[in-house]
Amino acid sequence: MQTFPKKRIEIVVEAPLLRRITARLAETGVGGWTVVPVLAGHGQHGDWTAEGQIGTASQMVMLITVVDAVRLDAVLDGVFALVSRQIGVVTVSDVAVVRPERF
Amino acid sequence: MFELALQNLLSPMVLFFVLGLAAALARSDLTVPEAVAKLLALYLLMAIGFKGGAEVAHHGVDGTLVATLAAGILLSFATPVLAYAILRGTTRLDPVNAAAVAAHYGSISAVTLVAVTGVLTQLGIAWDGYMVAVAAAMETPAIVAALLIARGRSGGDEPGESRGALLREVAFNGSIVILVGAFLIGAVTGARGAGLLKPFLVDAFPGVLCLFLLDMGLVAGRGLAQGRRYLSPAVTGFAIVMPLIGAVLAGGLAWAIGLSKGSTAVLITLAASASYIAVPAAMRLALPQANPAVALTLSLGVTFPFNLLVGIPLYIALAGRITA
């Protein structure tokens, strides 16, 4: 089967910021994304778990989107302006898709 | 006073809270599912909102409503300024973290409001229904004050964040919407609505509050265990002294307005409480450089248990002295 190269962006970020990030993605023309809850992790500040957290302030989410390489810089610039001062991680990786017109 | 404190400590609500706190500190696997905890919180806010509205429908409103609303807004706006000055003068918190913590202490805890109304009901002390509206009005001014403090320190607005959007999110957060919405429904339906919903919203209230406070004990205990490293003697002292300062300020305003004993106790408790749901989320957007664990550990791990175990009976006693 023929596949096509694309860029996959993963953003692990604090839940209160999610709505702003999805709005920014929509502004930059990103056509789709997926959000999944983050259960636990370990980082600079030690262990973290979603269990027993109250409200959305202490929750984390992971947003996954796949974009064309041409659009990558614009998307990252928009996202970075929002997440640069927040707790979280942004990664970009090379992936292959089978339906390129969707990204 | 001592009898009131003992009665509070030995009430099922407080004992269930202590059970949750102890279980969390002992690292028990006892949990209340998150969805259930959210439902319990919705129920409790709906119950006190509705009860407040129905009471307003029955007794009507007078000039004290406006005066009390103004007092609540003033307290919410002024408390962060005072809290910030105390934090900067007595602790090693930097300006941004101090501003974030100050916002938590200017705003209110809806759960503490639920708790004090539960205790007042147990004691047979009436409070004015419009205090629910006062609680809602006290939520956001503290955030404005904290942002002004932070802006004053940094010399400009935080980039990338719309203050209007932020305040709208806080003003329309779920707790406030259900509280004010239920208040309005109670005010519209009055005695007929109250009679219809009494078995659900009144009779079941103490039992649901016990279950909810069990969960709050678990949450507070886990927060305390995780955030222990942030609790220096100075910031821990702040988390106990600041509620008392807020209580005295609110007591003075309640006296000046001439509030009833129950409403005075509610206003004092609101001023003494610290937010741990709406404000933390707002601070993550407005002051992301602040460490969220510091403010949350203080408000949820220290001030909330202090208010529940010691503060509320103290505030009711203070209200009694003020209105005697």
Chai-1 contact restraints between the chains, C-beta under 6 A:
chainA,res_idxA,chainB,res_idxB,connection_type,confidence,min_distance_angstrom,max_distance_angstrom,comment,restraint_id
A,E14,B,R284,contact,1.0,0.0,6.0,A-B,restraint_1
A,P16,B,A281,contact,1.0,0.0,6.0,A-B,restraint_2
A,P16,B,R284,contact,1.0,0.0,6.0,A-B,restraint_3
A,P16,B,L285,contact,1.0,0.0,6.0,A-B,restraint_4
A,G52,B,V219,contact,1.0,0.0,6.0,A-B,restraint_5
A,G52,B,R222,contact,1.0,0.0,6.0,A-B,restraint_6
A,I54,B,V219,contact,1.0,0.0,6.0,A-B,restraint_7
A,G55,B,I277,contact,1.0,0.0,6.0,A-B,restraint_8
A,T56,B,A281,contact,1.0,0.0,6.0,A-B,restraint_9
A,A57,B,P280,contact,1.0,0.0,6.0,A-B,restraint_10
A,A57,B,A281,contact,1.0,0.0,6.0,A-B,restraint_11
A,A57,B,R284,contact,1.0,0.0,6.0,A-B,restraint_12
A,A81,B,G160,contact,1.0,0.0,6.0,A-B,restraint_13
A,L82,B,G160,contact,1.0,0.0,6.0,A-B,restraint_14
A,R85,B,P288,contact,1.0,0.0,6.0,A-B,restraint_15
A,R85,B,Q289,contact,1.0,0.0,6.0,A-B,restraint_16
A,Q86,B,P288,contact,1.0,0.0,6.0,A-B,restraint_17
